[in-house]
Amino acid sequence: MGFEDLIPAPGKGWWVPPTQGAFPLDEETVLHAEPGTERVARWLRGTLGAATGLPFAEGRNDNGIVLRVDPQLAEEAYRVVIDGYAIRIDGGSAAGVFWGAQTFRQLMGPDAYRRAPIDPERREWFVPAVVIEDAPRFRWRGFMLDVARHFMPKDGVLRYLDLMAAHKLNVFHFHLTDDQGWRVEIERYPKLTETGSWRARTKFGHRASPLWEEKPHGGYYTRDDIREIVAYAAERHISVVPEIDVPGHSQAAIAAYPELGNTDVIDTTSLTVWDSWGISANVLAPTDNTLRFYEGVFEELLDLFPSEFIHVGGDECLKEQWRQSPVAQARIRELGLADEDGLQSWFIGHFDKWLSARGRRLIGWDEILEGGLAEGAAVSSWRGYEGGIAAARAGHDVVMCPEQQVYLDHRQDAGADEPVPIGYVRTLEDVYRFEPVPPELTPEEAAHVLGAQANVWTEVMEDHARVDYQTFPRLAAFAEVAWSRLPAPAERDFADFERRMATHYLRLDALGVGYRPPTGPLPWQRRPGVLGRPIEGQPPSR
């Protein structure tokens, strides 16, 4: 294994002259952490120690591993030098050192991804003598996981943080609430989890399916669970951005606290946590009571999540109840708004100001552009590139995550051989040719593109095996797009990426990832069994 098999592809890499040979790792190999790299050393020692059985004791000599912050490098940049005599991993910050450590792990071979030695008698490992210099293209290299539609227990979330780190992704967008479930404990509003985290049954397949899973589904993360997830992510230099969806996608919250809904239009006391997919007509009432309630939610959220950004959703808010509601219409007149779209803009704008006053930044789906957006807010552009282009031209920061390119719940093949074949067909090559920066933007406008994000919505993913199958190997292609400085999409060498994936599949095997097999399975791969009856349906709503 060498730098020619790395994913994401590094910026620069070259072999050290053959006379240097390879660096041997054995029980005498020490690991020295210079100031600022201690947490990286702890991760590296624990991870590689588990896989190899080697102690990597603290110490410094001429034949050890040295971690060091080099202020001459960019913040997330790194340099790995293996010359046959020592291993040096430098980074512009602890994050850069960590990404260098991830590259070093790849150089050790797929068995370095296991949790215990598969050959207890093996007491020596060899790493090729190379020099690698690398840095990311984007500061936001994101992965969004929807745990509202199908709950993923905490251990599964921690596992996905490890998988993100292995691919140099650094923003975990945590979709915690929706019509079908509320997944985070809020102490002052206990019914959000007592009632809002469970539904009586679940639609099986997409919303066109006639099938139901007739059993309760639910779960939530306690405050201590969230603290653990955030700390675990921080150890891996991943920022966790929570999403609390408002004012639409809120039926679970209304089921728990009926006064949050439009009580002058419907009997909200009869609402339950939604058991189907699509877009619920039940949205939050635009009242002062609702604002105070969600201010309380966000107060607790800020205590749990230290991230710069807080995601408020803001998408797919159906306005029919507001059109029928005397309370909503009175608020429109009171505020001098043009229509219900303006009312949603007012709602989002309230929390933009509220978060800004507390040193945080609001981010939401591109619908929040409608009616105008406050200066510091950012946009997740999901309905294509158009929202991102408009936001960047207006001076707003943007995360590109268009469903046509990077919604990983969409089908991977045009044929019927898909567990639940929904959405657009997006192959591994399609994802590899995704370009986050639209050519229409000027350099000044393009500077507002913080990066890109791959989204996984779990309506048709009932367990972590299905999440794995939909997410991988496409997340590996996305990671290279977000990290590496690739040429224009048409000029990208997909054949070379596929060649490197032959090694990367072995890493994913060692990590226990149940990825979708490549076309023409490789010899060591076993094709997984059928994961569910194929059901044709419309693309999932977001």
N, C-alpha and C positions, 0 to 999 in steps of 0.2 A: 504494500500500500504506500502511496506517496501523494504529493500535492496534486498530481494529475487526476486523482479520484475524489477530490474534495467537493462537497456540496454544502453551502453555496460556493461557487468558484471564487478563489481569492484574486485580489488585484494583481499581485506579482508573486512569482515563486520560481525558484531555481534549485537545482541539485548542487550540493557542495561537492567539490572534486572527489572522485572515487577513492583517492588515497585516504580520505577521512573515514570512510566506511560508515557504519551505522552505530547509533548510540545504544549500548546495552543497559537495560533496567533490571536490577536484581535487588536482593534484600539489603544491599549496602547503599543503594541509591537514596540520597537525602533530598528533601524539598525545603527550600529556604524562601520565606515570604518577607520581602522588604516592606517597609511601612506603607500602609494603604492597601495591601494585597492579602491580608490575613484571612478574610472571608473566602477569597478565591482559593487559597491554599487549603482551607478546611473542606471546601467542596471537592477539589481535585483529589485530595488525600482520601476522602471518603468514597468517592466514585471509583477511582482507579484502584484504590486499595481493595474494595469489594470485588472488582472484576479479576484482579491479578493475584490477590493474596499477599501482596508486598506491603511493607509498613510505611514507606515514604516518610521516614522520621524527619523531624525538624533538624536542620543543620545546614552547614555550608562548607563545601569543599570544591575542588577543581573538577569533580566528576558528578555534580548533582544538577538538580533542577532549580532555577532561580526565577522568581516572579518579581517584576519591578514596574513601578509607574515611571514613565518617561514623559515629562511635561512637553517635550518637543513634538510628540505625536498628537494628532487630533484625539478628541475625547474618547471615541469608541474605536479608534485605530489600534492595531497591534502589530507586533513583529515577533515571529518565532524563528530562533536560530538554533539549529541542531548540527553541530560540527564534528560529531564523533567523539568529542571530549566532554561536552556539557550541553545542557538544554537551557536556553534563556527565553523567557516569555515576557515581553515588554508591552505595555499598553499606555495610551494617553490618560487613562483613568483606571480605576478598578474594573469598570465595565469592559474596557479594551483588553485588559489582562484576562478577564473571564472569557471573552470571545477567542482570544488566543489559546486559552486552555481547551476550549471546545475543538479548535482545529488540531491541537496536539492529541486529543483523544481520538479524532478520526485517523490520524497518522499511525496510531497504535494498532489499528485493525478492528474488525467488527466485534471480536471477543471482548474488547474493552468496554462494550456496552452491556455486558452481562452483570448480574448482581452477585455472582459468586464464580470462582474459577471453575472452568469445565475440565481442567486437567490439573488436579492438585499437585502433581509431581513437577509441573513446569515452574521453574524458579527464575527464568530469565526471559526477558522480552527485548525485542530490538525495534528501534525507531529509525527511519531513514534520515540520513544527513541532508537537511534542506534548509533553505532560508525562505520565509514567507512574509510578505508585507501586505497588509490588507486594511480596508476601512469600509464602512457601509455607505451606500448611496443615500439612504433615507434615515431620518431619525425616528420615524414611526413605522415599525415593521410589525403589523398587527395581526392578531387572530381573535375572532369573535366566536364565543361559544354560547349558544342559547340553552340555558338550563331550566327555562320556564315551561316550555312545551313538554319536554321529558327531563326529569330531574336526574342529574349526575351526582352521585354521592361524592363526598369530599376527596376520598382517595383517588377517584377518577380525575378530578380537577387537578390535583397535585401531579398526577401522571402527565396530564397535558401540559402543565408548566414545564416539566422535564423535557417533553418532546419539543416544545417551543424553543427552549434553551439550546437543545441539540441542533436546531436549525437557525440559530442566531436571530430569532424573533424576540421582540422586546416590549410589546404592548399586548396585554390580555384584556380584551373588551368582554366584560362579564355581564351578559344579558340576564338580569335577575328577576324581572317581573314582566308579566303579560296577562292576557285574558285567561290563560289556562293555568296560571300558578304564580304565587308570590314566594320567593325563595330566600329572603334574608330576614332575620329576626330584628324587629323594631320594638324595643322594650315598652315604649309608651303606648303602642298600638298592638297589643298581643293577638288580636283577632286576625291580623294580617297573615300570621302563620297558623294560628289555631284553625281558622276557617279557610283562608285564602291559599294555603299551600297544598290543599288536597281537592281532587275532583273525583266524582263517583265512578266515572268510566272514561274511556278514551276512544276517539275515532282511530280505527286501524287503517293505515295507509293515508293517502291524501284525502281532501274533503269530498272528492267524487266517489270515494269508496263506500259501499253499503255495509261494511263490516265494522264491528265494535269490539273492543276489549272490555268485557264486562267485569271489571274489578277496579277498586280505587287505585289512584296513582298520585304520588306526591312526595313531599320532603322539603326540608329547608336547611339553611346553614345558620347555626347559632352565631352569636357575636364572636365567641372564641374560635369557631371554625373560620370565620372571615379573617380574624387576626392571624390565624395560622396560615391561611392561604396567602394573605398579603406578605407576611414575613418570608414564606417559602419562595414566593415570586421575587422578593427583593434580594434574596440570596443569589438568585439567578439573573439579577439585573433586568427584571421584568416589572413594568409598571402595570398595576391592575386598575382599569377604568371601569367603574360600576355603571350600569344603566338601570334607571328607574323610569319606566315608560309613562309619559303623560302627554296630552290629556286623553289620547286614545290608548288602545291596547290595555285597558285598565279594569276589565270586568272582574278579575279576581279581587282587586281592592274594593270594588263596589259591593261585591258579594259579602265581604267581611264587614264593611262599614257602609250600609245602604245610603246614608245621608250624603255620601260623596257623589252620588249619581243625580240625574235630572228627575227628581222626585215629583215635579209638577207635570211630567210627561208620562212616566211609567211607575208601576209599583216596584221599586227597587228591592223591597224586602223579599221578593220572590226569586231574585236572581241567585244563581249558584255559580261557582267557578266553571268556566266554559269547558265543555267536553269535546268540542269540535275545532276545526281549523278555519282560517279565513280572517275576516275583519269583523269584529263585533260592533254592533251599532251602539252599544252601551259605553258612553264616554263620561268623563268627569264633568260635573257641573261647574261653571265659571263663577264660583261664589267665593266670598272671603273665607268661609269655613273650609273650603277645599284648599285654598292657598295656605291657610294656617296649618292644616293637617300635613300637607306635603313639606312645608318648612320644617315641621317636626321630624318627618322622615329624613330629610336631607341633613338636618343637624346631627342625627345619629350616624348617618352615612359618612359625613365628613370626619367624624371621630374614628371611624373604622378604616377609611381609605385615604391615604395621604396623597393621592395622585393629583397632578395639576388639573386634569380634566375630569368633569363629571358629565356623564351622558344622560340626557333627559328624553331620548326617543324623539317624540314630536311627529311621527309619521302616521299616515293612514288614519287620521282622525275623521271619522264620518260625522257630518254636521247636521244630520236630519233632526236629532233630538234638540239641538240648539235652535233650529229653525222653528220647532214647535213649542219651545219653552218660553213662557212669558218672562221668567227670571233671566234667561240668557238674552232675550231681546231687549229687556230693560237695561242690561249691562252694556249692550252694544250702543244704545242711545246715550247712556250716561257717559261713556268714554268717547263718544263722537266717532265711532268706527263705521266703516263702510258696510261691512258684512261679517259673516261668521268666520271667514278666513282671517279677517282682522282681529277677531276675538281670540283665535288660536295664537296669533302673533303676540297679542297682549299677554296671554297666559305664559308663553315661553319667555317673553321679554321680562316678565316679573322675576322669573327664576334666574335669568341671566344677570340681572342687577343684584339679586340676592346672593348668588354665588360669587360674583365679582367683589362684592363688599367683604367677602370672607377669604379673598385671595385665591379663589379657584376660577377655572374657566369652564363655561358651558360648551358642550358639543352635542349636536343632534343630527338626525337624518335630514336629508336635503329639503324636506318640506318646511323646515323652520325658516327658510329663506322667504317664504311667502308672507308678504306684509312687512318685510324689513327685519333686519337683525342688528343687534347691538355690536359695538366695535370689537369687543374681545372674544366673541363667540366663534366657534369653528364648526365645520360642516362635514358630516360623513356622507359622501356622494354615492348613493346606492342605486338610483333609478337610471343609471347611465353616467356619462361624463358631463351632461349639461349642467346639473346643479353645481358640480365642482368647478366648472369653468366660470359660471356666473359668480360663485362665491369668491374665487381667486381674483376675478376682475374687480370685484367690489372691495378687495382688500382683506378678505377673511381667509384664515388658514383652512386647509382642506385635507381630508383623508380620502383617498380614492378607493372605493370598494364596490364598483358597479356589478349589479347582479348578472349582467350578461357575460362577465368574465370570471369573477372570483366568488360566486356563491357555490360552495362546495357541496351543498345538499342537492344541487342539480345533477342530472344524469351524466354519466361518463361515456356513454356509448349510445348510438342511435338504435341499436337492436333491442330485442326484448330481454336480453340477458342482464337485467338490472333489477335489484330487489324491489324498488318502487320507482319506476322511470318517470320522474317529474322534471319540469323546467327545461331550460336550454341544455343542449348537448355541449358539454365542455370537457374535452379530452385533456390528457396530460400536456400535450403539445399546445393546445389552446391556452392553457394557463401559463405555460412557459413564454408564450408570445404576448402576454398582457403587458401593456405599457402604461404606467401610472400617470405620466405627465402628457396631457393632450398637446399635440403640435400647434394648436391654435393659440396657446398662451405665449406671451412675451417672456423673456427671461425674468423680468421683475414680477410678473404674475405667477410664473412657474415656481418662484421662490416660496409661494404660499402653499405649495403642495408638501405637506409634512411627510407624506409617505403613502403607504397602501395597506390594505387589510383584507384578509380572506375571511369570509363569514360562513358559519355553520349553523343553520336553523334546523331544529330537531323535531319538527312535526312528524316526520316519517322515520325517525331514528329512535327506536325504543330502548336501546341499550348501548353500552360503550363499543360493542363489536360493530354495530352499524355505524357509529360515529367514526371509528377507525376506517371502515371500508369506504366511506364517502370522502373522508379527509385525506387519506394517503393512497397513492403517492403524490397527489396533486399539491399538497402543502409543501413538499420539497421543491417543486417547480416554483411555487409562489415565493418561497423563501429566497431562492436565487434571484428572482426578479426584484425583490425588495432590498436585498443586500448588495448584489454585484452590479457593477457598471457595465451592463450589457449593451450591445449595439441595438440598432432599430429592430423592431419585431421581425421584419421579413429577413433580416440578416443574421438572426440568431442561429447558432449551430445546435439544433435540437438533437442531431445524431450524436454529437459529443456528449450532450446532457444524458441521453439514453445510455451511452457507454458508461458514464460515471454512475448512473443509477444501478447498474449491475452490481457494483460494490455496495451502493447505498441500501439496496434491498437486503443485503446481509446484515447491515447495521440495524435496519428496521426489524428484521427477524430476531436479532439478539435482544432488542427492546420489547419484543412481544407485540408488535403492531400488526393488527389484522387488516393489512392494506388490500386494495383491489389488485389482483395479479395483473402483471403486464400482458399485453397481447403475445401469445406464444409463451406460456409460463417457462421460466428458467428451471433447470433440472432440479434444484433443491426445493422448489416451491410446491406446496400442496394447495390445490384449489379449494377454497372454503365451500361448505355446503350452501344450499339455498337459504337466504336469510329472511325470506318473506315472499308471499304471493305477489307477483307483479300486478300493480293496479295503475292503469293510466289515469292521469288527472291533470288539472290545470297547474301551471307553475305556482309554487307557494306564494302567498302574499307576504309582504314584509311590512 
